[in-house]
Amino acid sequence: MAKLTNQQPTSKYSKEMEKRAATSDVEKKRRATAKKTENLRALRLAKEAEELAAKAAKPAKKKRAAKKSGLPDFEREV
């Protein structure tokens, strides 16, 4: 047997209004998330562009020339 609750029976109109309200809440959250994602993407791309420009402006370090002799210093005759 079904359990009775203290809720009043809802009309078809009120059910439809609740459905629309719930749908609009979900849609608002989706739009807010999309907006935040777009802003974060723009910030990330700007940061990456700035880092790339800084890296291009910075001169490359010169590498040291490697020793040509394969012998350690103490075994070489001077």
DSSP file (Angstrom, degrees, kcal/mol; ACC not computed):
  #  RESIDUE AA STRUCTURE BP1 BP2  ACC     N-H-->O    O-->H-N    N-H-->O    O-->H-N    TCO  KAPPA ALPHA  PHI   PSI    X-CA   Y-CA   Z-CA
    1    1 A M              0   0    0      0, 0.0     2,-0.1     0, 0.0     0, 0.0   0.000 360.0 360.0 360.0 140.8    0.0    0.0    0.0
    2    2 A A        -     0   0    0      1,-0.1     2,-0.4     0, 0.0     0, 0.0  -0.386 360.0-120.2 -70.8 142.9    1.3    3.5   -0.9
    3    3 A K        -     0   0    0     -2,-0.1     2,-0.3     1,-0.0    -1,-0.1  -0.711  24.7-133.3 -86.5 129.1    2.5    5.6    2.0
    4    4 A L        -     0   0    0     -2,-0.4     2,-0.2     2,-0.0    -1,-0.0  -0.602  22.4-166.2 -83.7 141.9    0.6    8.9    2.4
    5    5 A T        -     0   0    0     -2,-0.3    -1,-0.0     2,-0.2     0, 0.0  -0.722  33.8-110.3-119.7 172.8    2.6   12.1    2.9
    6    6 A N  S    S+     0   0    0     -2,-0.2     2,-0.2     2,-0.1    -2,-0.0   0.361  78.5 118.2 -85.0   5.2    1.6   15.6    4.0
    7    7 A Q        -     0   0    0      1,-0.1    -2,-0.2     3,-0.0     3,-0.0  -0.479  65.7-124.8 -75.3 142.1    2.2   17.0    0.6
    8    8 A Q        -     0   0    0     -2,-0.2     2,-0.1     1,-0.1    -1,-0.1  -0.597  35.8 -96.1 -81.3 147.3   -0.7   18.5   -1.2
    9    9 A P        -     0   0    0      0, 0.0     2,-0.3     0, 0.0    -1,-0.1  -0.407  42.8-135.2 -62.7 137.8   -1.5   17.2   -4.6
   10   10 A T        -     0   0    0     -2,-0.1     2,-0.1     1,-0.1    -3,-0.0  -0.724  11.8-125.4 -99.2 146.5    0.1   19.3   -7.3
   11   11 A S     >  -     0   0    0     -2,-0.3     4,-2.1     1,-0.1     5,-0.2  -0.347  26.5-107.9 -81.6 167.1   -1.6   20.4  -10.4
   12   12 A K  H  > S+     0   0    0      1,-0.2     4,-2.0     2,-0.2     5,-0.1   0.871 120.1  54.0 -61.2 -37.7   -0.3   19.9  -13.9
   13   13 A Y  H  > S+     0   0    0      2,-0.2     4,-2.2     1,-0.2    -1,-0.2   0.924 108.5  46.7 -64.5 -46.1    0.4   23.6  -14.1
   14   14 A S  H  > S+     0   0    0      1,-0.2     4,-2.4     2,-0.2    -1,-0.2   0.867 110.8  52.9 -68.6 -34.3    2.5   23.7  -10.9
   15   15 A K  H  X S+     0   0    0     -4,-2.1     4,-2.2     2,-0.2    -1,-0.2   0.915 109.7  49.2 -63.0 -41.6    4.4   20.6  -12.0
   16   16 A E  H  X S+     0   0    0     -4,-2.0     4,-2.3     2,-0.2    -2,-0.2   0.894 110.6  50.2 -64.4 -40.3    5.2   22.2  -15.3
   17   17 A M  H  X S+     0   0    0     -4,-2.2     4,-2.4     2,-0.2    -2,-0.2   0.897 110.3  49.8 -66.1 -40.7    6.4   25.4  -13.5
   18   18 A E  H  X S+     0   0    0     -4,-2.4     4,-2.5     2,-0.2    -1,-0.2   0.895 110.6  51.0 -63.7 -39.4    8.7   23.3  -11.2
   19   19 A K  H  X S+     0   0    0     -4,-2.2     4,-2.4     2,-0.2    -2,-0.2   0.922 111.5  46.7 -64.1 -44.4   10.1   21.5  -14.3
   20   20 A R  H  X S+     0   0    0     -4,-2.3     4,-2.7     2,-0.2    -2,-0.2   0.894 111.9  51.0 -65.3 -39.5   10.8   24.8  -16.0
   21   21 A A  H  X S+     0   0    0     -4,-2.4     4,-2.2     2,-0.2    -2,-0.2   0.923 112.0  46.8 -64.1 -43.6   12.4   26.3  -12.9
   22   22 A A  H  X S+     0   0    0     -4,-2.5     4,-2.1     2,-0.2    -2,-0.2   0.909 113.4  49.0 -64.7 -41.5   14.7   23.3  -12.5
   23   23 A T  H  X S+     0   0    0     -4,-2.4     4,-2.4     1,-0.2    -2,-0.2   0.901 110.7  50.0 -64.7 -40.9   15.6   23.4  -16.2
   24   24 A S  H  X S+     0   0    0     -4,-2.7     4,-2.4     2,-0.2    -1,-0.2   0.873 109.0  52.5 -68.0 -34.7   16.4   27.1  -16.0
   25   25 A D  H  X S+     0   0    0     -4,-2.2     4,-2.2     2,-0.2    -2,-0.2   0.926 110.9  46.8 -63.8 -43.9   18.6   26.5  -12.9
   26   26 A V  H  X S+     0   0    0     -4,-2.1     4,-2.3     1,-0.2    -2,-0.2   0.909 112.5  50.3 -63.4 -41.7   20.6   23.8  -14.7
   27   27 A E  H  X S+     0   0    0     -4,-2.4     4,-2.5     2,-0.2    -2,-0.2   0.891 109.0  51.4 -65.0 -39.6   20.9   26.1  -17.7
   28   28 A K  H  X S+     0   0    0     -4,-2.4     4,-2.4     2,-0.2    -1,-0.2   0.919 111.1  47.8 -62.7 -43.4   22.1   29.0  -15.6
   29   29 A K  H  X S+     0   0    0     -4,-2.2     4,-2.4     2,-0.2    -2,-0.2   0.894 111.3  51.0 -64.6 -39.6   24.8   26.8  -14.0
   30   30 A R  H  X S+     0   0    0     -4,-2.3     4,-2.4     2,-0.2    -2,-0.2   0.917 111.5  47.3 -63.7 -43.4   25.8   25.5  -17.4
   31   31 A R  H  X S+     0   0    0     -4,-2.5     4,-2.3     2,-0.2    -2,-0.2   0.903 111.7  50.5 -65.1 -40.8   26.2   29.0  -18.8
   32   32 A A  H  X S+     0   0    0     -4,-2.4     4,-2.5     2,-0.2    -2,-0.2   0.913 111.5  48.4 -63.1 -42.0   28.1   30.1  -15.7
   33   33 A T  H  X S+     0   0    0     -4,-2.4     4,-2.6     1,-0.2    -2,-0.2   0.912 111.1  50.2 -64.2 -42.4   30.5   27.2  -16.1
   34   34 A A  H  X S+     0   0    0     -4,-2.4     4,-2.2     2,-0.2    -2,-0.2   0.890 111.1  49.4 -63.2 -39.2   31.0   27.9  -19.8
   35   35 A K  H  X S+     0   0    0     -4,-2.3     4,-2.3     2,-0.2    -2,-0.2   0.924 111.7  47.8 -66.5 -44.2   31.8   31.5  -19.0
   36   36 A K  H  X S+     0   0    0     -4,-2.5     4,-2.7     1,-0.2     5,-0.2   0.911 111.6  51.1 -61.6 -42.3   34.3   30.6  -16.3
   37   37 A T  H  X S+     0   0    0     -4,-2.6     4,-2.4     1,-0.2    -1,-0.2   0.911 109.8  49.7 -61.7 -42.8   35.9   28.1  -18.7
   38   38 A E  H  X S+     0   0    0     -4,-2.2     4,-2.1     2,-0.2    -1,-0.2   0.910 112.0  48.0 -62.7 -42.9   36.2   30.7  -21.4
   39   39 A N  H  X S+     0   0    0     -4,-2.3     4,-2.3     2,-0.2    -2,-0.2   0.921 112.4  48.4 -64.7 -43.9   37.8   33.2  -19.0
   40   40 A L  H  X S+     0   0    0     -4,-2.7     4,-2.5     1,-0.2    -2,-0.2   0.889 110.4  51.7 -64.8 -38.0   40.3   30.6  -17.7
   41   41 A R  H  X S+     0   0    0     -4,-2.4     4,-2.6    -5,-0.2    -1,-0.2   0.911 109.6  49.8 -63.3 -42.3   41.2   29.6  -21.3
   42   42 A A  H  X S+     0   0    0     -4,-2.1     4,-2.2     1,-0.2    -2,-0.2   0.910 111.6  48.5 -63.7 -41.7   41.8   33.2  -22.2
   43   43 A L  H  X S+     0   0    0     -4,-2.3     4,-2.3     2,-0.2    -2,-0.2   0.913 112.1  49.2 -63.8 -42.4   44.0   33.7  -19.1
   44   44 A R  H  X S+     0   0    0     -4,-2.5     4,-2.6     1,-0.2    -2,-0.2   0.919 111.5  48.2 -63.9 -43.9   46.0   30.5  -19.9
   45   45 A L  H  X S+     0   0    0     -4,-2.6     4,-2.2     1,-0.2    -1,-0.2   0.888 111.5  50.3 -64.9 -38.3   46.6   31.4  -23.5
   46   46 A A  H  X S+     0   0    0     -4,-2.2     4,-2.2    -5,-0.2    -1,-0.2   0.911 111.6  48.5 -64.9 -41.4   47.7   34.9  -22.5
   47   47 A K  H  X S+     0   0    0     -4,-2.3     4,-2.6     2,-0.2    -2,-0.2   0.918 111.5  49.3 -64.6 -43.6   50.1   33.4  -20.0
   48   48 A E  H  X S+     0   0    0     -4,-2.6     4,-2.3     1,-0.2    -1,-0.2   0.895 111.2  49.6 -63.7 -39.2   51.5   31.0  -22.5
   49   49 A A  H  X S+     0   0    0     -4,-2.2     4,-2.2     2,-0.2    -1,-0.2   0.900 111.2  49.5 -65.3 -40.2   52.0   33.7  -25.0
   50   50 A E  H  X S+     0   0    0     -4,-2.2     4,-2.4     2,-0.2    -2,-0.2   0.917 111.7  48.1 -64.7 -43.9   53.8   35.9  -22.4
   51   51 A E  H  X S+     0   0    0     -4,-2.6     4,-2.3     1,-0.2    -2,-0.2   0.892 111.5  50.5 -63.8 -39.5   56.1   33.0  -21.5
   52   52 A L  H  X S+     0   0    0     -4,-2.3     4,-2.0     2,-0.2    -1,-0.2   0.899 111.1  48.1 -65.3 -40.6   56.9   32.3  -25.1
   53   53 A A  H  X S+     0   0    0     -4,-2.2     4,-1.9     2,-0.2    -2,-0.2   0.893 112.1  49.5 -66.8 -39.5   57.7   35.9  -25.8
   54   54 A A  H  X S+     0   0    0     -4,-2.4     4,-1.4     1,-0.2    -2,-0.2   0.890 111.1  49.7 -66.2 -38.7   59.9   36.0  -22.7
   55   55 A K  H  < S+     0   0    0     -4,-2.3    -2,-0.2     1,-0.2    -1,-0.2   0.879 110.9  49.4 -68.1 -36.9   61.7   32.8  -23.8
   56   56 A A  H  < S+     0   0    0     -4,-2.0    -1,-0.2     1,-0.2    -2,-0.2   0.844 111.4  49.4 -69.8 -33.7   62.3   34.2  -27.3
   57   57 A A  H  < S+     0   0    0     -4,-1.9    -1,-0.2    -5,-0.1    -2,-0.2   0.763  94.0  86.7 -77.3 -24.9   63.7   37.5  -25.9
   58   58 A K  S  < S-     0   0    0     -4,-1.4     2,-0.1    -5,-0.2    -4,-0.0  -0.627  85.0-121.6 -79.4 127.1   66.1   35.7  -23.5
   59   59 A P        -     0   0    0      0, 0.0     2,-0.1     0, 0.0    -2,-0.1  -0.376  29.5-107.7 -68.7 146.9   69.4   34.9  -25.2
   60   60 A A        -     0   0    0     -4,-0.1     2,-0.2     1,-0.1    -4,-0.0  -0.457  34.4-110.7 -73.0 144.3   70.3   31.2  -25.2
   61   61 A K        -     0   0    0     -2,-0.1     2,-0.3     1,-0.1    -1,-0.1  -0.496  30.4-117.7 -74.5 143.9   73.2   30.1  -22.9
   62   62 A K        -     0   0    0     -2,-0.2     2,-0.3     1,-0.0    -1,-0.1  -0.647  26.0-129.8 -82.6 138.1   76.4   29.1  -24.6
   63   63 A K        -     0   0    0     -2,-0.3     2,-0.2     1,-0.1    -1,-0.0  -0.631  22.2-113.6 -86.5 145.7   77.4   25.5  -24.0
   64   64 A R        -     0   0    0     -2,-0.3     2,-0.3     1,-0.1    -1,-0.1  -0.500  33.7-107.2 -74.9 146.3   80.9   24.8  -22.8
   65   65 A A        -     0   0    0     -2,-0.2     2,-0.1     1,-0.1    -1,-0.1  -0.550  35.9-121.2 -73.0 135.9   83.1   22.9  -25.2
   66   66 A A        -     0   0    0     -2,-0.3     2,-0.1     1,-0.1    -1,-0.1  -0.451  30.9 -98.3 -76.4 150.3   83.7   19.3  -24.1
   67   67 A K        -     0   0    0      1,-0.1    -1,-0.1    -2,-0.1     0, 0.0  -0.468  26.3-150.9 -67.8 139.5   87.2   18.1  -23.4
   68   68 A K  S    S+     0   0    0     -2,-0.1     2,-0.4    -3,-0.1    -1,-0.1   0.699  71.6  84.5 -88.1 -19.9   88.6   16.3  -26.4
   69   69 A S        -     0   0    0      1,-0.1    -2,-0.1     2,-0.1     7,-0.0  -0.675  63.4-155.7 -86.6 135.7   90.8   14.0  -24.5
   70   70 A G        +     0   0    0     -2,-0.4    -1,-0.1     2,-0.1    -3,-0.0   0.526  67.3  93.4 -86.4  -5.6   89.3   10.8  -23.2
   71   71 A L  S    S-     0   0    0      1,-0.1    -2,-0.1     2,-0.1     5,-0.1  -0.644  81.3-111.4 -89.8 144.8   91.9   10.5  -20.4
   72   72 A P    >>  -     0   0    0      0, 0.0     3,-1.1     0, 0.0     4,-0.9  -0.265  35.0-103.9 -64.7 161.2   91.4   11.9  -16.9
   73   73 A D  G >4 S+     0   0    0      1,-0.3     3,-0.6     2,-0.2    -2,-0.1   0.856 117.7  54.6 -57.5 -40.3   93.6   14.8  -15.9
   74   74 A F  G 34 S+     0   0    0      1,-0.2    -1,-0.3     3,-0.0    -3,-0.0   0.703 107.8  50.0 -73.4 -18.1   96.0   12.7  -13.7
   75   75 A E  G <4 S+     0   0    0     -3,-1.1    -1,-0.2     2,-0.1     2,-0.2   0.614  88.9  98.7 -93.4 -13.2   96.8   10.2  -16.5
   76   76 A R  S << S-     0   0    0     -4,-0.9     2,-0.5    -3,-0.6    -7,-0.0  -0.502  70.9-132.9 -76.3 141.6   97.7   12.8  -19.1
   77   77 A E              0   0    0     -2,-0.2    -2,-0.1     1,-0.1    -1,-0.1  -0.813 360.0 360.0 -93.2 132.3  101.3   13.6  -19.6
   78   78 A V              0   0    0     -2,-0.5    -1,-0.1     0, 0.0    -2,-0.0   0.413 360.0 360.0-102.0 360.0  102.0   17.2  -19.7
